[in-house]
């Protein structure tokens, strides 16, 4: 629908909003910038207007931050080699650390 040269121009003009910007938001929604623009254009044509309220709801930002935090934790778990642990295994490690801490305080 929109030429690649126009999409590339949009990509270069994509300014960050806070830390991540619109590209991050669009990726978290599972889309590419091209898909998002095409959806917008189709809806604008159909409705003959901007097809949605233009804002970032606090819930949306909170959800994006939560997804980002979870992804970061998953990546760190993979780096530490603990990404496949069960809840029981995690609980056992926590219990062991607590016991060790209590023993060190008692010494």
C-alpha positions as CSV (number, residue, x, y, z in Angstrom):
1,X,0.0,0.0,0.0
2,X,2.8,2.5,0.9
3,X,6.1,2.4,-1.0
4,X,9.2,1.1,0.7
5,X,10.9,4.5,0.3
6,X,8.2,6.2,2.3
7,X,8.4,3.5,5.0
8,X,12.2,3.9,5.2
9,X,11.7,7.6,5.5
10,X,9.2,7.0,8.4
11,X,11.7,4.6,10.0
12,X,14.4,7.3,10.0
13,X,12.0,9.9,11.3
14,X,10.9,7.6,14.1
15,X,11.9,9.6,17.2
16,X,12.0,7.9,20.6
17,X,9.3,8.7,23.2
18,X,11.0,8.1,26.5
19,X,13.4,5.1,26.4
20,X,12.0,3.0,23.7
21,X,9.8,4.9,21.3
22,X,7.1,3.9,18.9
23,X,9.1,1.1,17.3
24,X,9.3,-0.7,20.6
25,X,5.6,-0.3,21.2
26,X,4.7,-1.5,17.7
27,X,7.1,-4.6,18.2
28,X,5.5,-5.4,21.5
29,X,2.1,-5.5,19.8
30,X,3.6,-8.0,17.4
31,X,3.7,-5.8,14.3
32,X,6.3,-4.2,12.0
33,X,6.2,-0.5,11.3
34,X,5.0,-1.3,7.8
35,X,2.0,-3.3,9.1
36,X,1.1,-0.6,11.6
37,X,1.2,2.1,9.0
38,X,-0.9,0.0,6.6
39,X,-3.5,-0.6,9.3
40,X,-3.6,3.1,10.0
41,X,-4.0,4.1,6.4
42,X,-6.8,1.5,5.7
43,X,-8.7,2.6,8.8
44,X,-8.3,6.3,7.9
45,X,-9.6,5.7,4.4
46,X,-12.6,3.7,5.7
47,X,-13.5,6.2,8.5
48,X,-12.4,9.3,6.6
49,X,-10.7,10.5,9.8
50,X,-8.0,9.5,12.2
51,X,-9.4,6.1,13.2
52,X,-8.5,6.2,16.9
53,X,-7.7,8.4,19.9
54,X,-4.1,9.3,19.7
55,X,-2.6,8.7,23.1
56,X,-0.7,6.2,25.2
57,X,-2.9,5.0,28.0
58,X,-1.2,4.5,31.4
59,X,-2.3,0.8,31.4
60,X,-0.7,0.3,28.0
61,X,2.6,1.8,29.1
62,X,2.5,-0.2,32.3
63,X,1.8,-3.4,30.3
64,X,4.7,-2.6,28.0
65,X,7.1,-2.0,30.9
66,X,5.9,-5.2,32.5
67,X,6.6,-7.2,29.3
68,X,10.0,-5.5,29.0
69,X,10.8,-6.4,32.6
70,X,9.7,-10.0,32.1
71,X,11.8,-10.3,29.0
72,X,14.8,-9.0,30.8
73,X,14.3,-11.4,33.6
74,X,14.0,-14.3,31.1
75,X,17.2,-13.3,29.3
76,X,19.1,-13.0,32.6
77,X,17.8,-16.4,33.7
78,X,19.0,-17.9,30.5
79,X,22.4,-16.3,31.0
80,X,22.6,-17.7,34.5
81,X,21.5,-21.1,33.3
82,X,18.3,-21.2,35.4
83,X,15.7,-20.6,32.8
84,X,14.3,-24.2,32.9
85,X,13.9,-24.5,36.7
86,X,10.6,-25.6,38.1
87,X,8.9,-23.6,40.9
88,X,9.9,-26.3,43.4
89,X,13.5,-26.0,42.3
90,X,13.3,-22.2,42.6
91,X,11.7,-22.5,46.1
92,X,14.5,-25.0,47.2
93,X,17.2,-22.5,46.1
94,X,15.5,-19.7,47.9
95,X,15.1,-21.8,51.1
96,X,18.8,-22.8,50.9
97,X,19.9,-19.2,50.5
98,X,17.7,-18.2,53.5
99,X,19.2,-21.0,55.7
100,X,22.7,-20.0,54.7
101,X,22.0,-16.3,55.5
102,X,20.6,-17.3,58.9
103,X,23.6,-19.5,59.7
104,X,26.0,-16.6,58.7
105,X,24.1,-14.2,61.0
106,X,24.4,-16.7,63.9
107,X,28.2,-17.0,63.6
